[in-house]
Amino acid sequence: MAFWRRGGVGWWSRSLLLRNCITTFLPSQNSGLKLFCASSGDDPQQRVGFVGLGNMGAHMASNLLKAGHHLTVHDKNEGVMRAFAEKGADMAPTPHELADACDVVITMLPSSPHVVDVYMGPKGLLSASDSVRPSLLIDASTVDPQTCRRLAKRVAECKLSSSSKQQAPLLLDAPVSGGVVGAQAATLTFMVGGSEEALKGAQHLLKAMGTRVVHCGGAGNGAAAKVCNNLALAISMAGVSEALALGQRLGIDAHTLSNIFNSSSARCWSSDTYNPVPGVMSGVPASRNYQGGFSCHLMVKDVGLAMAAADESGSSVPLGLQVFDMYTAVCKAGQSSDDFSVIFQHYYKGKPEQEASIDLKPQRSITENL
């Protein structure tokens, strides 16, 4: 087993906690009674692995360390791993070796192909020919529901190397909302698909990274909730932008029209918290040249996942197809890194407005929908 840790062991105060064994029937090819041992709280003996230390994952992993968890990390960027070693984490050169060292593994990766490679690639978490050590796997990536369900089926076919009565590892799909700001502040919302029993075993880890955990149902339902949420978000932002740009051309300033929206039936997060018109609301990307938010590139990715899910399920999504084409056009115009609210300025040719003496204030958390 090749993994390293800067400094010695022993700076954690460890005490053995008794675990509650929770009985659950889980569907698999070998159906039958299975036991999942879920910790009722933080277990200092539990070794946690984290794969994917990008903009989101680095903050999430840091919050696990701050909560006192024994962490092993893996990322393609060795410099990022070494920065975590400075904080007391172990480093694993491959996902396979990380899995050998950990009881629970969390992944936060850019796309479905990355997830498939990390789990089922030649050096992946599940690449051991006989058995795997982690009893719980949590994928926080935003991927399509079908990939989650195929992965859950593959995980259920694995055997555990431990002497636990649990026959196979359990998988949760747990994409997040809250963006980088929420990841840094540990205020993420997790949308979770998988068994309730597996979720009980993951709660203390999720609560170290976020403030809200919503169980959405079986495998893939967390991913389904995330892509549906972001599909609705993309459509609502386009709708608000379209109406505000039209209002400007009809002679109504965006301050006035936004106030009307926010006290009537048009009110939504895109109008009252994340307004797309520069000069109308402080503290949002539109007020800083559409920088530092949720990029158009990521919105195209998420709406594309929704379109793929719609195609596979035979669902009609005409508005989704339209908004996918609109955001794709924005990206092709060179604004892929700009916040997705730039659609107001780029696609609808909306104009900035002079800041009013009293500007609108966000009515809800800016990060709650991203």
N, C-alpha and C positions, 0 to 999 in steps of 0.2 A: 504494500500500500504506500503510494508516494504522495504525501502531502506534508506541508510545512507550516510551522507557526513561528512567528517572531517572538522571542522571549520564552520563558518557561510556562508550565502549567501551574495552576493553583491559585490564581487570583480571584477565581470564583469561590464563593462560599457554598459548599455543596452539602445538601442533606437529602437523604433518600425519602422520596414521597411515595406513599401508597397510591396505586392507580385503581380507578374504578373500572371494572370490566363491564362493558355494556353489550348486551346481546342484541344481535340484529340478523334478520334474514336478508341476504344480498343476492341479487340475480347474477348468475354466472353459468358457465358450462357445467360446472360441478356444483349444482345447487345443494344447499344444506345449511345447517346452523354454523354461523361463524361468530367469532368474538373479536371485538375491537376494543383495545384497552385505551381509554381516553383519559388524559390527565385532567383533573379538576382544576388545575392551575398551572403556573409556570413550574416546570420540572428542570432543575439545574443539571440533572443527569442526562437529559435529552440532548442529543447532538442534532443540530439543524443545519441543513445545507441550503445554499442560495446560488442559483445559476442565473446570470444576466444582470450585470452591474451598470446598466445604462442610466439615462436621465431619471427614470422612475426607480429602477431596481436598486441603484446605489443608495438612495434615501431610505427605501424600505429596509434594506439590509442593515443600514446604520441604526435604524430605530430598533431592530431586533437586538443588535449589540447593546444599545443603550438600556434595553429592558433586561439585560443580563443573560441572554441566551448564548450558548456555546455554538459558535458559528463557523462553518466551513464554506468558502466561496469559490466559484469558478466563473471566469469570463475570458473571452479571447484576448482582451487587453490586459497583459500581464502587469502593466503599470498600475491599473486600477486595483488589481488583486493585491499588489504589494502595499498600496495605500490602506487597504483593509487589514493587512497583516500588521501594519503599524498600530492599528486600533485594537489588536488582539485576536483577530480571526485567523483560522487556518486557511491555507490555499490548496486547491486540488487542480492538477494539470488537465484533467478531463472530467466530464460528467460521470463517467463510469467509476473513476476513483473517488469522486465526491460521494457517490451513492454507497460505496463500500464503507465510508467513514460516518454515515449519518443515519439517524432514525426517521427523520422527516426531511423532505426536500421541497423547496419552493422555487418555482421558475418564473421569470419575468422577461419575455423575449419579444422581438419585434413583429414576428409574423408566423403563420401556420407552418411554412417549411422549416423555420428555425426550431419550432417546437417539436416537429416530427424528428428532426435530426438529433436534437438534444436527448429526446427520450428513446428513439429507436435506431439511431445511427450506430455505426460500428464501435464507437466509444461512448455510447449513450448511457443513460441511467438504467435502461433495461437490457443492456447488451450482454449481461452475464448469462452463460448458457444454462446454468442450473437454477440459481435462485438469486434474489436481491435482498438487501438489508432493510431499506426504508419501508415502514409499514404504512406510511401516509405520504402522498405526493400531491402538491398543490400548485396548479398552473394559474398564475395571475395574468397571463398574456391575453391580449384581445385577439382571438382567432374565431374561425367559423364554428358553429355548433357541431357540424358533421365531423370535423377533425377531432373535437373533444370526445365525441361518442365513440369514434373508432379507437382513439387512444385509451378510453376507459375500458373498452373490450379487451385491448391488448394487455393492459395492466392487470385485469382480472384473471388473465391466463398465467400470470407469473406466480411463482412460489416464493415464500419468505424464507430467508436463511436462518432466522431466529427460531427459538423454540416456542414462540407464541402460539396460542391456540388459533389465532387468526390465520386462515389458510392462504390469503393473497393480500398484496398491498391494496390500499384504497386510493382513489383519485378524486380530487375536487377540481372543477374548473371555477376559478374565482377572479374574473376580471374586475377592474376597479374603475371608479370615477373619482375625480378630484384633481387630476393632473399632477404636474410636478410640485406645485405649491402644496397640494394635499399630501403628497408623498413625503415631502420634507417635514410638514407639520404633524404627520401621523394622524391625519383626519380623513383618510380615504374611506369610501364606501365600497364594500365587497359584495358583488352579486354572485352567489354561490350555487353551483349545480353539483349534485352528488347526494350521498346518503346523509341523513340527519346524524347518524352515529359518527361518521367521519368528520362532519362539521363540528361536533362536540369536541373531538380531539384536536381540532384546528383553532378553536375559538381564541385560546390564549395567545396564539401567534398572530392571528388576524387583528386582535385588539391591540397588539403592540404596534401595528402599522396603520390602524384606522379607527374610526369611531362608530361605524355602522356596518353590520353584517346582515345581508338579506338572503335567506334561503329561497331559491327560485324553483326548486324541484330536483328532478333527476339529472343524470349526466348530460352536459351540453346546455342545460337551461340557463346557467349563469352567462355563458357566451351568447345565448339567444337574447337574453335580457339586455346585454351590453350593445349588441348590434342594432336591436330595435330602438333602444334609447337614442343612440347616435344617429340613426336614420331620421327619427322624429326631430332631433335637434337640428340636423342639416336642413330639413324642410322648413322648420319654423324660422330659422335664421334667414333663409332665402325669402320667405313670405314677409317677414318684418322689414327686411331690406327693400324689397320690392315696393311695399306700401309707403315707407318713409321717403324713398326716392321719388315716387309718384307725387306724394304730398309736397315735396320741394318744388316740383315743376308746376303744381297747382297753386303755389304761393303760400303754403302752410309751413312754417319753420318746424324743424324736427323736435325742438324742445316742446312746443305746443302739442304736436301730434303724439309724441311719446307719452306726455302726461295724460292725453285722452285715452291712448291704448291702455295705460297702466291703471286706469280707473274704470275700464269698461271691458267688454267681452274679448278684445284683442290681446289682453294682457298675457304675457308669457315670459319665460326666463330670458329670451333673446331681446325683449323690450325693456323689462324692468331691472335686469341685473347685468346684462352683457350687451348693452346697446351698441349698434354697429356704426353710429354716426360720430365722427370726430367732433369734439367740442360739446357733446351733449352730456356725457357721464364721465366722471373722473375714475381713475383706477382700473380701467378696462383697456384691452389692447387697442381699441380705436383711438384712445387718448394718447397713445405713444406710437403712432404710425404703424399700428397693427403688429407690433412686436411682442414677444413674450407670452403668447397664448397657445391655443391648440391649432397646429398648422393645417393649412389646406391639404398638404400631402397626407397627413394622418386622417383627415376627414374623408378623402378619396379612398383611402385604404378601408376605413370602417364602413362606409356606404357600399363599397365594393363587396365586403363580406356579407352585408345584408342582401345585396343583389344575388350573390351566389346562393345564399340560403333560400331566397325567394324562388330562384330557378329550380333548386332541388326539391322544394316543397310544393311547387306548382302554384305559387302565390302571385297575384297581380300587384305590381308596384309601380304604376306609371309615374307618380311623383318622385319616387326614389330614382328611377331611371333618368328623369329630367334633371334632378339636382346632382346626380352623379356626373352627367355630362357638363353641367355648369361648373362644378368644382374642378373637373378635369381640365376644362378650358382655362380656368384661373391658373392652375399649375403650369400648363403649357406656356402661359404668358410670362412665366418667370417669377410667379409669386407663391410658389409651393411652400416656402418657409414662413410666409405671413400667416397671421391668425385667420381662421376661417370667416370671421366677420368682415374681412376685406372684400367679400363678395358685394357688399353695398357700394363700395367705391369703384371696384374694377368692373364688375359685370353690369351693375345698374347705373354706373356713372353718377352716383350720388356725390354731393358736395359736403365738405366740412362746414361746420357752423361756428360762428363766434361764440365763445364761452359766455353763458349767461351769468348774471351776477350771483345767482344761486343755481348751481348745476344739479342735475338729477343724481341721486345716490343709489348705488345698487341695493335692491330690496332683499336679496338673498345672498347666500355664499356664492362668490364667483366660481368656485371650484366644484360645486355640488353636481353639475351635470357633465363635466368633461371626462 
